[in-house]
């Protein structure tokens, strides 16, 4: 069930009405309704994998209780490692087994050995990387005595599988979400209206920006040998805005939907393309994942407190693991390593926490230094996204080589599949430009239109909202699945 589908447009109001008008007298009934709705939401993808979600949930719930009750350190360690190994085992089997088997085969072939590996032909369970990380953070926090084990299974199951965040995050922590699930919730009109605004902006990002950019990005990347250097660069730019509109759009819809039910989820994006360096970019892009790796991998490895070698080692580990988390392909590993190379100079010169505040805070425009920093960071990010989008390393390298052809400075074009004619997509570029302008204006808020136009007279403000709705229906691109569903 896609957020931008008719099915979800029917599903959400039904759950909302049952939640606030039928089960509102009982917190237990509300949580039970959320659990049933979440399982139904997930089963709409593939009901068979619902059992894997339920097993993972029960495993972490049970091992959490066992760790809480353990009388000895060894007994506690046993239940902790049981959960870690089983969770990572399932993730490795479904997501990474074929990658390792095929990579080993290619490696041995280089020495003249021919191996026919056994591979599995199974689709990747949607959202497995996200709900696995929910469970891992929970059992790690119990093991480290940061939290107590949750005794109510329904409450814990809602924490793992709450439908707005189930398939693509944000990656929540038990310390943040569980207390909200266990606390009585009263309908807050202002919170709900704010949630609706965020849903609307998320739908615009996904349907108008991401889906339209995806059409041209796919054409150019899938036929990269046929295009000029300028057109390849245009394709990389389209993918840059596609992945931002797609994933931050999903996060906006998820966070806004949760607010309709009186729950606040972790913020996942904070205008990353306005970052002045790569360190700031990673504090603003996929925040819930970046902070997860920081707290559960980077800091336990020693963080940046050790010598130069430890700083370099830990930086490469966290970025490469982050890349590998995104997918079983060498392109993601190179993407992670490339970002580590971007990040290291800042870390080694103690400049990785220079830009903690919003760029040009309280001002209309950035100064020259800020503009230069944003431009350089954006160029580095666009270059790295080529590896993220490419089919394999060969494709990525050929694409990059193709950009620097003699025709790099020619007029870019895209060949429309319907007509076979080359066009310059000026309307889409104009829409993207207007979109980024609104994002810039609202960059100090949680999402771009949170306060946009609130001081306007009501007819003008509602005209703005209706304009967004009309643009969603008028300029909707071909319906594309959310990119992060594959992770």
Order of alpha helices (4+ residues) and beta strands (2+ residues): alpha-alpha-alpha-alpha-alpha-alpha-alpha-alpha-alpha-alpha-alpha-alpha-alpha-alpha-alpha-alpha-alpha-beta-beta-alpha-alpha
